[in-house]
Amino acid sequence: MPAAYVVLSHTEADQVTRLVRAILRSSPLATVFVTHDARRFPAPLIDDDRVRVTTHGRPTDWGSWELVEVTLDAMRAARQAVDPDLLVLVSGQCYPVRTLDTWEDELRAAGGWQGTARALTYAPAWGRRHGVGDDALTRYTYRWAPVGRHLDSVLRAGRLPGRALWALAHRTEPLVSLRLVDRGRGAHVGLRRRVSPGTPPIRLGSQWLAVDRLRLGVVLAELAEGTPLRRLFEGSVIADEAALQTVLGNTGPPAVPLPVSYSVWMPEEDTTRTFVHDDLAEIRASGSPFCRKVHTVRSAELMDALDRVNGVDRGE
C-alpha cells in the first residue's frame, strides 16, 4: 500500500494546507492524516479524498504525555484506514526537501525505519557532586508531577528560597529531584522510580521519523493502554523525544540514521530555528526529506525554492 503521512499541527491553517498539498504533489498516492490542536487556530479545510483532518483540544503542551497520546491515536487511525507499508510522522511546521516518492522507495528498499535513537545512561549522585552520564535520562526514570503555580513562581524567581530548593534537589537527586519544563508546564518534582529489569534501554531521538508496517505494529503494541512501557512514559516529561524512539531502537538500529525532518536547535533562544531562503543549501545537504521549522511568511521564498528544486508545480 502507499505511504501514509501523519501531520501533527497546531499552527495557522494556511501553513498546514501548503504542507499537505506539497506532500501530495510529491507523493500523489499517499494519504495524509492531519491531527490538529484547535485550541489556538482552527483546523485547515482541505477538500481532497487523500486527506483526513481530525481536531482535538487536548492539552498537548510541550513536554506532555498527551503529545505522544495524540501521535499514537493518529498512527492507529492511519493503520486502520489504509494499512500503509510506510508511515511518516512530521509536524505542521515541516516542509518537503526531497522528492518524496523517490525517498519512500529508497526507505522501502532499505527496510525498517528512519530516525535517531541514542541510548541514555546516567547515575545520579548524592551531595554536591554531579551524576555521571546524561541526566536527560531522569526525564523518564523519575515520576514527575507539576509543583503548582505558587511553587513554580518561587523556583523561577532566582531568589534565595528558590535557589535553596534547587540546591536541595541537587543533593537528593538519587531519590527526588526538580526539573523545569520551561516551554511546557513549568517546574516539576520527580521521585525516582524502580525500573523493571525487563525495561528496554531508554533512547532519545528526533520526534520526526518513518516506520514500516512491521514496526508500526510493534510501536502500537508496546505503547498500548496499560503496558509497562506506556505507564513509564505517562509519568515522564518530554515523552515525545523518547517513547517511540525507545520502542524502535529496541527493534534494531535505523536503516537511515537521520531525522525525517532536519532542524537546528538554538539553545540561547530555547527554540528551533525558523528557516529562510538563505538556508536552502544547508537544508538540501542534510539528507533529510523534510525540514523544520518553516513559517507561512518568513519562509515563503524558501518553500517556493524547494518546490522548484523538487520539480513540483504548485498548481493551486
C-alpha positions as CSV (number, residue, x, y, z in Angstrom):
1,M,0.0,0.0,0.0
2,P,1.1,3.6,-0.5
3,A,2.6,5.7,2.3
4,A,0.7,7.5,5.0
5,Y,1.8,10.8,6.4
6,V,0.7,11.8,9.9
7,V,0.9,15.6,10.4
8,L,0.7,16.9,14.0
9,S,-0.3,20.6,13.7
10,H,-1.2,23.5,15.9
11,T,-0.3,26.4,13.7
12,E,-2.2,28.5,11.1
13,A,-4.3,26.7,8.6
14,D,-2.6,28.2,5.6
15,Q,0.8,26.7,6.6
16,V,-0.7,23.3,7.2
17,T,-2.6,23.4,3.9
18,R,0.5,24.3,2.0
19,L,2.4,21.4,3.6
20,V,-0.3,18.9,2.9
21,R,-0.5,20.0,-0.8
22,A,3.3,19.8,-1.1
23,I,3.3,16.2,0.3
24,L,0.6,15.1,-2.2
25,R,2.3,16.8,-5.1
26,S,5.5,14.9,-4.3
27,S,3.8,11.6,-3.3
28,P,0.5,11.5,-5.2
29,L,-0.6,8.1,-4.0
30,A,-0.1,8.9,-0.3
31,T,-2.8,9.6,2.3
32,V,-2.3,12.4,4.7
33,F,-3.7,12.3,8.2
34,V,-3.8,15.7,9.9
35,T,-4.2,15.8,13.7
36,H,-4.8,19.4,14.6
37,D,-4.7,21.0,18.1
38,A,-7.5,23.5,17.7
39,R,-7.0,25.4,20.9
40,R,-5.4,28.4,19.2
41,F,-6.0,28.1,15.5
42,P,-8.9,26.4,13.6
43,A,-8.1,23.3,11.6
44,P,-7.4,23.6,7.8
45,L,-10.2,22.8,5.4
46,I,-8.8,20.6,2.6
47,D,-11.1,19.2,0.0
48,D,-9.2,16.1,-1.1
49,D,-10.1,12.4,-0.8
50,R,-6.5,11.7,0.1
51,V,-6.6,13.9,3.2
52,R,-8.3,13.2,6.6
53,V,-8.4,16.0,9.2
54,T,-9.2,15.5,12.8
55,T,-9.2,18.0,15.6
56,H,-8.7,17.9,19.3
57,G,-8.5,20.2,22.3
58,R,-6.3,18.0,24.5
59,P,-3.5,19.8,26.5
60,T,-0.7,18.8,24.2
61,D,1.7,21.3,25.7
62,W,5.4,20.9,25.0
63,G,6.8,18.1,27.1
64,S,3.5,16.5,27.9
65,W,2.5,12.8,27.6
66,E,-0.6,14.0,25.6
67,L,1.7,14.8,22.7
68,V,2.6,11.1,22.4
69,E,-1.0,10.1,23.0
70,V,-2.4,12.0,20.1
71,T,0.5,10.7,18.0
72,L,-0.4,7.1,18.8
73,D,-4.1,7.8,18.1
74,A,-3.2,9.2,14.6
75,M,-0.8,6.3,13.8
76,R,-3.5,3.8,14.8
77,A,-6.1,5.6,12.7
78,A,-3.8,5.6,9.7
79,R,-3.2,1.8,10.1
80,Q,-6.9,1.1,10.4
81,A,-7.8,3.3,7.4
82,V,-5.2,2.4,4.8
83,D,-2.7,-0.1,6.4
84,P,0.3,1.7,4.9
85,D,3.6,0.0,4.2
86,L,5.3,3.2,5.3
87,L,4.1,5.7,7.9
88,V,5.8,9.1,8.1
89,L,5.5,11.4,11.1
90,V,6.0,15.2,10.7
91,S,4.8,18.4,12.2
92,G,2.7,21.2,10.7
93,Q,5.8,23.3,10.5
94,C,7.7,20.9,8.3
95,Y,8.2,21.1,4.5
96,P,9.5,18.6,1.9
97,V,13.1,19.0,0.9
98,R,13.3,16.0,-1.4
99,T,11.0,14.4,-3.9
100,L,9.0,12.2,-1.5
101,D,8.0,9.3,-3.7
102,T,11.7,8.7,-4.5
103,W,12.7,8.9,-0.9
104,E,9.9,6.5,0.1
105,D,11.2,3.9,-2.4
106,E,14.7,4.3,-1.0
107,L,13.5,3.7,2.5
108,R,11.3,0.7,1.5
109,A,14.4,-0.8,-0.2
110,A,16.5,-0.2,3.0
111,G,13.7,-1.7,5.2
112,G,13.0,-0.8,8.8
113,W,12.7,2.7,10.0
114,Q,14.3,6.2,9.7
115,G,15.1,8.4,12.6
116,T,17.5,8.7,15.5
117,A,17.6,6.9,18.9
118,R,20.7,7.1,21.2
119,A,20.7,5.1,24.4
120,L,20.8,7.1,27.6
121,T,22.9,6.3,30.7
122,Y,23.0,8.3,33.9
123,A,24.0,7.6,37.5
124,P,22.8,10.3,40.0
125,A,25.0,11.2,42.9
126,W,24.2,12.3,46.5
127,G,25.5,15.6,47.7
128,R,27.1,18.4,45.7
129,R,28.6,16.1,43.1
130,H,27.1,15.8,39.6
131,G,25.9,12.5,38.4
132,V,27.7,10.6,35.7
133,G,26.3,10.4,32.2
134,D,23.4,12.3,30.5
135,D,20.9,13.5,33.1
136,A,18.2,13.6,30.3
137,L,17.6,10.0,31.5
138,T,15.9,11.4,34.6
139,R,13.1,12.7,32.5
140,Y,12.0,9.0,32.2
141,T,13.4,7.2,35.3
142,Y,11.6,9.6,37.7
143,R,7.8,10.0,38.1
144,W,7.2,13.7,37.5
145,A,4.3,16.0,38.5
146,P,3.9,19.8,38.2
147,V,4.6,21.6,41.5
148,G,1.7,24.1,41.3
149,R,1.6,27.7,40.4
150,H,2.9,29.2,43.7
151,L,6.0,27.0,44.0
152,D,6.6,27.3,40.3
153,S,6.9,31.1,40.8
154,V,9.3,30.6,43.7
155,L,11.5,28.2,41.7
156,R,11.6,30.6,38.7
157,A,12.3,33.8,40.6
158,G,16.0,33.1,41.2
159,R,15.8,34.4,44.8
160,L,17.1,32.7,47.9
161,P,14.1,30.4,48.6
162,G,14.1,29.1,45.1
163,R,17.9,28.7,45.0
164,A,17.7,26.7,48.2
165,L,15.1,24.3,46.8
166,W,17.2,23.8,43.7
167,A,20.3,23.1,45.8
168,L,18.4,20.7,48.0
169,A,17.0,18.8,45.0
170,H,20.5,18.6,43.5
171,R,21.8,17.0,46.7
172,T,19.0,14.5,46.9
173,E,18.9,13.6,43.2
174,P,19.2,9.8,43.7
175,L,15.8,10.0,45.4
176,V,14.0,13.2,44.5
177,S,14.7,16.0,42.0
178,L,13.3,19.1,40.3
179,R,13.1,19.9,36.6
180,L,11.9,23.0,34.8
181,V,9.9,22.2,31.6
182,D,10.2,25.9,30.6
183,R,8.1,25.9,27.4
184,G,5.6,23.4,28.8
185,R,4.0,23.1,32.2
186,G,6.8,24.7,34.3
187,A,8.6,23.3,37.3
188,H,8.1,19.6,38.2
189,V,9.1,17.5,41.1
190,G,10.3,13.9,40.4
191,L,10.5,10.8,42.5
192,R,12.9,8.2,41.3
193,R,11.2,5.0,40.4
194,R,12.2,1.4,40.3
195,V,12.6,0.4,36.7
196,S,11.8,-3.2,35.9
197,P,14.7,-5.3,34.8
198,G,12.8,-6.1,31.6
199,T,12.5,-2.4,30.6
200,P,14.5,-1.7,27.4
201,P,17.2,0.9,27.5
202,I,15.6,4.4,27.2
203,R,16.6,6.1,24.0
204,L,16.4,9.7,23.0
205,G,15.9,11.0,19.4
206,S,14.1,13.2,17.0
207,Q,10.3,13.2,17.1
208,W,10.1,13.1,13.3
209,L,10.5,9.6,11.9
210,A,9.2,7.0,9.5
211,V,8.4,3.3,10.1
212,D,7.5,0.3,8.0
213,R,4.3,-1.7,8.6
214,L,6.0,-4.2,10.9
215,R,7.5,-1.6,13.2
216,L,4.3,0.4,13.2
217,G,2.6,-2.6,14.7
218,V,5.4,-3.0,17.3
219,V,5.1,0.7,18.4
220,L,1.3,0.5,18.8
221,A,1.6,-2.8,20.7
222,E,4.4,-1.8,23.0
223,L,2.7,1.6,23.9
224,A,-0.9,0.3,24.1
225,E,-3.1,1.2,27.0
226,G,-1.9,-0.5,30.2
227,T,1.5,-1.7,29.0
228,P,4.5,-1.3,31.3
229,L,6.4,0.9,28.9
230,R,3.4,3.2,28.4
231,R,2.9,3.6,32.2
232,L,6.6,4.6,32.4
233,F,6.3,7.3,29.8
234,E,2.9,8.5,31.1
235,G,4.6,9.8,34.2
236,S,7.6,11.3,32.4
237,V,8.3,14.6,30.9
238,I,9.2,15.3,27.2
239,A,8.0,11.8,26.3
240,D,7.8,12.6,22.6
241,E,11.5,12.5,22.4
242,A,11.8,9.0,23.9
243,A,8.7,6.8,23.8
244,L,8.6,5.8,20.1
245,Q,12.3,6.1,19.9
246,T,12.8,3.6,22.7
247,V,10.5,1.0,21.1
248,L,12.0,1.5,17.7
249,G,15.6,1.4,18.9
250,N,14.8,-1.9,20.7
251,T,13.9,-3.4,17.3
252,G,17.3,-2.6,15.9
253,P,19.2,0.4,14.6
254,P,17.5,2.7,12.0
255,A,18.0,1.8,8.3
256,V,18.7,5.6,7.8
257,P,20.1,7.2,11.0
258,L,18.8,10.7,10.1
259,P,15.8,12.6,11.4
260,V,12.9,12.7,8.9
261,S,12.8,16.5,9.4
262,Y,16.1,18.4,9.6
263,S,16.1,21.2,12.3
264,V,18.6,23.3,14.2
265,W,18.1,23.9,17.9
266,M,19.2,27.3,19.3
267,P,19.9,26.8,23.0
268,E,20.3,30.5,23.7
269,E,16.8,31.2,22.4
270,D,15.3,27.8,23.6
271,T,13.7,27.2,20.3
272,T,14.1,25.7,16.8
273,R,15.4,28.0,14.1
274,T,12.9,29.2,11.5
275,F,14.5,28.5,8.1
276,V,14.6,31.1,5.4
277,H,15.8,31.1,1.8
278,D,19.5,31.6,2.8
279,D,19.3,28.2,4.5
280,L,18.4,26.3,1.3
281,A,21.9,24.8,0.6
282,E,22.2,23.7,4.3
283,I,18.8,22.1,4.2
284,R,19.4,20.3,0.9
285,A,22.7,19.0,2.2
286,S,21.2,17.5,5.4
287,G,19.9,14.4,3.6
288,S,16.5,14.6,5.4
289,P,13.4,14.5,3.3
290,F,11.8,17.4,5.3
291,C,13.0,20.5,7.2
292,R,11.5,22.2,10.3
293,K,10.5,24.8,11.0
294,V,9.1,27.0,8.4
295,H,6.7,30.0,8.6
296,T,4.0,31.0,6.2
297,V,5.5,34.4,5.5
298,R,9.2,34.3,6.6
299,S,9.8,31.0,4.8
300,A,7.7,31.6,1.7
301,E,10.7,32.2,-0.6
302,L,12.4,29.1,0.8
303,M,9.3,26.9,0.2
304,D,9.0,28.3,-3.3
305,A,12.6,27.4,-3.9
306,L,12.2,23.9,-2.5
307,D,9.2,23.3,-4.8
308,R,11.3,24.4,-7.8
309,V,14.3,22.1,-7.0
310,N,12.0,19.2,-6.5
311,G,10.3,19.9,-9.8
312,V,6.9,20.4,-8.2
313,D,4.3,22.6,-9.8
314,R,2.2,24.2,-7.1
315,G,-0.8,24.5,-9.5
316,E,-3.2,25.6,-6.7
